[in-house]
Amino acid sequence: MDQLEQITQMIALSMGLAWASGINLYATLLMLGVLSNTGNIVLPPGLEVVGDPMVLMAAGLMYCVEFFADKIPGVDTGWDTLHTFIRIPAGAALAAGAVGEIGLPVELAAAIVGGSLATATHAAKAGSRVLINTSPEPFSNWTASVAEDVMVVGGIWAALYNPWLFIAGLIVFVLLLVWLLPKVWRGVKRVFRFLTRLFGGGGDEVAPLHSSSGSGSSPGSSRALPGERPRH
């Protein structure tokens, strides 16, 4: 029974970190580092580095930057686009670090699944922000940003202290993503098509002019050749 609990905790922590990294990587690192340094949790050997003061300060600094960038319409989408290359590999690395002491095959499997989960949550966050940015007021961005931070903190807490609850919630979340992501993708494509028409100079095309070369006569008129009688 104890072994089952350990496996459950390991899976919950590994997938919880990957899931949270796709939403807010710096909040994830900051929360882990603070809990580790205050003695509330003991991190696996593969994750002990996040408790280092240098990592903790860097995560805190970047969280402050993201806190403001994430609440400005348009800037949040640019920020999410840039972090496609940061959140996904970081989520895979954190997932692998949570199980690294077991063995390389398990570590690689955790990296693959964790990277895929981080990709899904990042896509849902970034895509929903594109749709939210179509609203002229900024309050929806603020609400979404705060809700995402609360989700990250609550999700990591559940993964650490109530792994069964987290795994159940994660299954529901994944099923919801399967239903939601195609709709978000269609909405994002509509937004970009609209922007393309708006800024791509989509005015009416001018029809080409048709005229006979070297003559001012209309296309329907005919000229008689020398020695010929005009044809009517």
C-alpha positions as CSV (number, residue, x, y, z in Angstrom):
1,M,0.0,0.0,0.0
2,D,2.9,2.4,0.8
3,Q,4.4,1.6,-2.5
4,L,1.2,2.5,-4.3
5,E,1.0,5.8,-2.4
6,Q,4.6,6.6,-3.4
7,I,3.9,5.9,-7.1
8,T,0.8,8.0,-6.9
9,Q,2.6,10.9,-5.4
10,M,5.4,10.6,-7.9
11,I,2.9,10.6,-10.9
12,A,0.9,13.5,-9.4
13,L,4.1,15.6,-8.8
14,S,5.6,14.8,-12.2
15,M,2.4,15.6,-14.2
16,G,1.4,18.4,-11.9
17,L,4.7,20.3,-12.6
18,A,4.3,19.7,-16.4
19,W,0.7,20.8,-16.3
20,A,1.5,24.0,-14.3
21,S,4.6,24.8,-16.4
22,G,2.4,25.2,-19.5
23,I,0.4,27.8,-17.7
24,N,2.9,29.8,-15.6
25,L,6.4,28.3,-15.4
26,Y,7.8,30.9,-13.1
27,A,5.0,30.6,-10.6
28,T,5.6,26.9,-10.6
29,L,9.3,27.2,-9.9
30,L,8.8,29.9,-7.3
31,M,6.2,27.9,-5.4
32,L,8.4,24.8,-5.4
33,G,11.5,26.7,-4.3
34,V,9.7,28.5,-1.5
35,L,8.1,25.3,-0.2
36,S,11.5,23.5,-0.3
37,N,13.4,26.3,1.5
38,T,10.7,26.6,4.2
39,G,10.9,22.9,4.9
40,N,7.3,22.2,3.8
41,I,8.4,19.6,1.2
42,V,11.4,17.5,0.4
43,L,12.1,17.6,-3.3
44,P,13.4,14.6,-5.3
45,P,17.1,14.7,-6.1
46,G,16.3,15.7,-9.7
47,L,14.4,18.8,-8.5
48,E,16.6,20.0,-5.7
49,V,18.1,22.6,-7.9
50,V,14.9,24.7,-7.9
51,G,15.5,25.4,-4.2
52,D,18.8,27.1,-4.9
53,P,18.7,30.8,-4.0
54,M,19.9,31.8,-7.5
55,V,17.1,29.8,-9.2
56,L,14.6,31.2,-6.7
57,M,15.7,34.8,-7.3
58,A,15.6,34.3,-11.1
59,A,12.1,32.7,-10.9
60,G,10.9,35.5,-8.7
61,L,12.2,38.2,-11.0
62,M,10.6,36.5,-14.1
63,Y,7.3,36.0,-12.3
64,C,7.2,39.7,-11.6
65,V,7.8,40.5,-15.2
66,E,5.2,38.0,-16.4
67,F,2.7,39.3,-13.8
68,F,2.5,42.6,-15.6
69,A,3.1,41.4,-19.2
70,D,0.3,38.8,-18.8
71,K,-2.3,41.5,-18.1
72,I,-1.7,43.8,-21.0
73,P,-3.8,42.9,-24.1
74,G,-1.6,42.0,-27.1
75,V,1.6,41.9,-24.9
76,D,0.3,38.7,-23.3
77,T,0.0,37.0,-26.7
78,G,3.5,38.0,-27.7
79,W,4.8,36.8,-24.3
80,D,3.0,33.5,-24.8
81,T,4.4,33.1,-28.3
82,L,7.9,33.6,-27.0
83,H,7.4,31.2,-24.1
84,T,6.4,28.4,-26.5
85,F,10.1,27.7,-26.6
86,I,10.5,27.9,-22.8
87,R,7.4,26.4,-21.1
88,I,7.3,23.2,-23.1
89,P,10.9,22.0,-22.6
90,A,10.8,23.2,-19.0
91,G,7.7,21.2,-18.3
92,A,9.3,18.1,-19.8
93,A,12.5,18.7,-17.7
94,L,10.5,19.1,-14.5
95,A,8.4,16.0,-15.1
96,A,11.6,14.0,-15.8
97,G,13.3,15.5,-12.7
98,A,10.4,14.3,-10.5
99,V,11.1,10.7,-11.4
100,G,14.7,10.8,-12.3
101,E,15.9,8.7,-9.3
102,I,14.0,5.6,-10.6
103,G,15.8,5.1,-13.9
104,L,16.4,6.5,-17.3
105,P,13.5,4.7,-19.1
106,V,11.0,6.1,-16.6
107,E,12.6,9.6,-16.8
108,L,12.4,9.6,-20.6
109,A,8.7,8.5,-20.5
110,A,7.9,11.2,-18.0
111,A,9.6,13.8,-20.2
112,I,7.6,12.7,-23.2
113,V,4.3,12.7,-21.4
114,G,5.1,15.8,-19.4
115,G,6.2,17.7,-22.5
116,S,2.9,16.8,-24.3
117,L,0.9,17.9,-21.3
118,A,2.8,21.2,-21.0
119,T,2.2,21.7,-24.8
120,A,-1.6,21.2,-24.3
121,T,-1.9,23.5,-21.4
122,H,0.3,26.2,-23.1
123,A,-1.8,25.9,-26.3
124,A,-5.0,26.3,-24.3
125,K,-3.7,29.3,-22.4
126,A,-2.2,31.1,-25.5
127,G,-5.2,30.4,-27.7
128,S,-7.7,31.5,-25.1
129,R,-5.7,34.8,-24.7
130,V,-5.9,35.5,-28.4
131,L,-9.7,35.2,-28.2
132,I,-9.9,37.3,-25.0
133,N,-7.9,40.0,-26.7
134,T,-10.7,40.6,-29.1
135,S,-12.6,42.2,-26.2
136,P,-11.9,45.9,-26.1
137,E,-11.7,46.1,-22.3
138,P,-8.7,44.9,-20.2
139,F,-10.6,43.4,-17.3
140,S,-11.0,40.1,-18.9
141,N,-7.2,39.8,-19.3
142,W,-6.7,40.6,-15.7
143,T,-9.3,38.1,-14.6
144,A,-7.8,35.4,-16.8
145,S,-4.3,36.1,-15.5
146,V,-5.3,36.0,-11.9
147,A,-7.4,32.8,-12.4
148,E,-4.4,31.1,-14.1
149,D,-2.1,31.9,-11.1
150,V,-4.7,30.6,-8.7
151,M,-5.0,27.4,-10.8
152,V,-1.3,26.9,-10.7
153,V,-1.0,27.3,-7.0
154,G,-4.0,25.2,-6.3
155,G,-3.0,22.5,-8.7
156,I,0.6,22.2,-7.3
157,W,-0.8,22.1,-3.8
158,A,-3.2,19.3,-4.7
159,A,-0.4,17.4,-6.5
160,L,1.8,17.6,-3.4
161,Y,-0.8,17.0,-0.6
162,N,-3.7,15.3,-2.3
163,P,-2.4,13.4,-5.3
164,W,-5.5,11.3,-5.9
165,L,-7.6,14.5,-6.1
166,F,-5.1,16.0,-8.5
167,I,-5.0,12.9,-10.8
168,A,-8.8,12.8,-10.9
169,G,-8.9,16.6,-11.7
170,L,-6.2,16.1,-14.3
171,I,-8.2,13.4,-16.1
172,V,-11.2,15.7,-16.3
173,F,-9.0,18.6,-17.4
174,V,-7.5,16.5,-20.3
175,L,-11.0,15.4,-21.4
176,L,-12.1,19.1,-21.4
177,L,-9.0,20.0,-23.5
178,V,-9.8,17.4,-26.1
179,W,-13.2,19.1,-26.5
180,L,-12.0,22.7,-26.1
181,L,-8.8,22.9,-28.1
182,P,-10.4,22.4,-31.6
183,K,-12.9,25.2,-30.8
184,V,-10.1,27.5,-29.6
185,W,-8.1,26.7,-32.7
186,R,-11.0,27.6,-35.0
187,G,-11.5,30.8,-33.1
188,V,-7.8,31.8,-33.4
189,K,-7.9,31.2,-37.1
190,R,-10.9,33.5,-37.5
191,V,-9.1,36.2,-35.5
192,F,-6.0,35.9,-37.7
193,R,-8.0,35.9,-40.9
194,F,-9.7,39.1,-39.8
195,L,-6.4,40.7,-38.9
196,T,-5.0,39.7,-42.3
197,R,-7.9,41.3,-44.1
198,L,-7.7,44.4,-41.9
199,F,-4.0,45.0,-42.3
200,G,-3.3,43.3,-45.6
201,G,-4.9,45.9,-47.9
202,G,-7.9,43.8,-48.7
203,G,-9.6,46.5,-50.9
204,D,-11.5,46.0,-54.1
205,E,-9.2,45.1,-57.0
206,V,-9.2,47.5,-59.9
207,A,-10.3,45.8,-63.1
208,P,-7.6,46.0,-65.9
209,L,-8.2,48.5,-68.7
210,H,-8.6,47.0,-72.2
211,S,-7.6,49.2,-75.1
212,S,-6.2,48.7,-78.6
213,S,-2.5,49.5,-78.9
214,G,-1.5,52.6,-80.8
215,S,-5.1,53.7,-81.5
216,G,-7.8,55.6,-79.8
217,S,-10.5,53.6,-81.4
218,S,-12.8,51.4,-79.4
219,P,-12.3,47.6,-79.4
220,G,-15.4,47.1,-81.4
221,S,-14.3,49.4,-84.3
222,S,-12.5,48.2,-87.4
223,R,-10.1,50.0,-89.7
224,A,-9.8,49.4,-93.5
225,L,-6.5,48.2,-94.9
226,P,-5.0,50.2,-97.8
227,G,-6.7,49.1,-101.0
228,E,-9.7,47.7,-99.3
229,R,-13.1,49.1,-98.9
230,P,-14.3,49.7,-95.4
231,R,-16.5,46.9,-94.1
232,H,-19.7,47.9,-92.3
